[in-house]
Amino acid sequence: FTLSSGSGTKTVYVWFKDRVGNTNATPFTDQITLDTVPPTNPTAVTSSSHTLSVWSNDRTVDMVWSGATDDRSGVYGYSIKWDRLPNTLPDTTSDTTSTKKTSSSLSDGNNHYFHLRTRDRAGNWSGSAVHMGPLFIDGTSPVNGTLTAAAGNAQVSLNWSGFSDPMSGLATTNTYKLVFSTSGTPSSRCTNGTQI
């Protein structure tokens, strides 16, 4: 049965007739709400764990969003995509009905993007997506270089070189932590001893 065009409430009436021509006194009837209009995407998408274009060593990103609407059948869920492109349109498979999501563990990089697309209860998908990024992830420790010590007159001269970080770079302040101990060897991660 083909419904009349346009979204809204549609009513179908049915009479039944037997072989001798008897029909039911009143029609059977049912209604549906026809929804052919796509929903709107969220108006606010943020990360509760990361800041755009700021390096973080946390490989999982917590996303929250609000403001998606559908004035007919209502919002049903969302399709989500993580990639390294700024304008990807997610597929038409619902990934969540929640308004928050945590990414899987992301690799190092300064070009991670979050994309979200909305679906309503009638199965309509928004024609576009909302995007957030870039997010910067660096979960890899810096590369150690070499440290040399030269004894002097009641002092020790220290020289180091070759320390680097290929992703986010070395910190611009408090780049190095040096500790000493006269009663033993400090740990390799400088968690004990007296800081210089």
Steps between C-alpha positions, in 0.01 A plus 500: 500500500650830395450778753428856397807717456646718773604432856252479785226273636360253246182300560414175319143360497422138408166320442479125467242318289412130510397284202134592522557874525486562874734773622599619843277781627782745559845501344808384676740789526856573600729800493867554445714810497679528169840666539704572189689797644855439627599603853737784580846432639614607847571869547772443761778241476785512750765284659500467876856364495691684226544851360519563127854537364659440842724197551380229738651167605150355557430273202123477562281804436169556683238673283163648605233671291155657522240682293402238239130531412225332301151649521318195365614152607778618733876443510597133511880486495830592341766370263854583609829499313857570612756566230768744385286699255311820594169445314410129495131403482437195727307202363132422567554249780399608851797474737337640813176642639693682772622861485854411599769268369862414579731424210705188469873544563628747240848497351743789525420789270387860470209432266229297674139602421163401646195485272137449601181450299142480637216253432131535590258224606359471148845415360581837341863614521627855506657592167810643664712441809654705777877489533749570778874516468785496468587319820868448581610168654855418615513194722862413426781600737784720372816339368784500753835638398835478678622654824866539589652606830845657544657528844628842602623677813225409753246495223374293208430640155210340313446508124219341307385481138284297265172522695203542268131445449387451139130567565417783742861607554680554829339724762592866466533543879632255758622289211743293704493364853838435658540336840797387705558279800805456720366182660413292194392511139180691414240311298515524123178706502630748760227417753743518792809702588547874536405709199764734361 
